[in-house]
Amino acid sequence: MPPTVPRRIAQLRESLASSDLDALLVLIAENRRYLSGFTGEDNGFDELAGALIIGRRHLILATDSRFELQARREAPDFDVVVYTRGLTRELPALMAPLGAKRLGVENRRISLAWHAEILEAFSSAGLKVELVPVEEMVEPLRAVKSPEEIDATRAALAIAEAVFTQITADIQPGMTEKQIAQGLEAAARQAGADAMSFPTIVAAGPNSALPHAIPGDRPVATGEPLLIDWGVRLNGYCSDTTRTFVLGAPDEEFRRIYKVVRQAQQMATAAIRPGITGREVDTVARRHIAESGFGKKFGHGLGHGTGLAIHEAPRLSPLSDSVLEKGMIVTVEPGIYIEGWGGIRLENQVVVTDSGAEVLNGLPFLFE
């Protein structure tokens, strides 16, 4: 078990008490790992690797036989219970010793059908347990990273940047988006990454105007925007970076748009500090892009937190009331997208410090 787990459990129990909950049923994989150290992976929405039941005095990790040895090794402070008839049928027997009357359930990870099945199981067992929907009780704890989590992100980012440098040095006109993406992902695995953080985006020419383009068979041509958004997962933690460049010499239009995006990124990064909101940081970048004549060409939010998940709190967007705190890691990724021409997005990961922000990336930019 990571040494930080007992502190995380203590923080969660404070949240349980303030919410008048007797226990929390933890179903979200990243929350389960964060609170226990158990790294078992779900095989889809309908097949859990396990669930945590965290009460005022009890710590239970319920799983099946596939994960028993792993669970006992990775979560030694939890009582590991191996269910043989499925979690729903055996949940009443697990809950009975706790004497819990109000059980919090992570509502983003439970279906209406499953909710009804759990209530029926409790009723059949003669237990009067209220299922209380919980919206992000663990996620705010995950938003502020420990020094170990920041180091884990740095390590993932180091691999990601190294393979990007390796792969982009070999890109030639005529290679397809798919070929570049597949080469980058293969190199990341060979370099030691556990997995990609998300499906790699490689978008050439007009396709780069699609912020979440899917790599296809379009060949890369000289002089057009080539956008690559990629990241690797290492020891659970995600990196996330975007760079846009051209093969050959960039024209004046590319230079002009690139400089606007880079300036917006620099200005937003300079604005980051403890106490500022995600909306305020987003506004800094968005205002500069608008004043440069591209206000309608930047539609998505400026950034998001990263950690055990590729998208987590806090958010940098026009809708975000998130208040930044020291230790939070966020992406800063402004972009300008022009239909028929292409797009330019530049993305760094930064960590909030005592008085500002530290950029974790080391990759250079084309123009400053």
Secondary structure, 3 states (H helix, E strand, C coil): CCCCHHHHHHHHHHHHHHCCCCEEEECCHHHHHHHHCCCCCCCCCCCCCCEEEEECCCEEEEECHHHHHHHHHHCCCCEEEECCCCHHHHHHHHHHHHCCCEEEEEHHHCCHHHHHHHHHHHHHCCCCCEEEEECCCCHHHHHECCHHHHHHHHHHHHHHHHHHHHHHCCCCCCCEHHHHHHHHHHHHHHCCCCEECCCCEEEEHHHHHCCCCCCCCCECCCCCCEEEEECEEECCEECCEEEEECCCCCCHHHHHHHHHHHHHHHHHHHHCCCCCEHHHHHHHHHHHHHHHHHHHHCCCCCEEECCCCCCEEEEECCCCCCECCCCEEEEECCEEEECCCEEEECEEEEEECCCCEEECCCCCCCCC
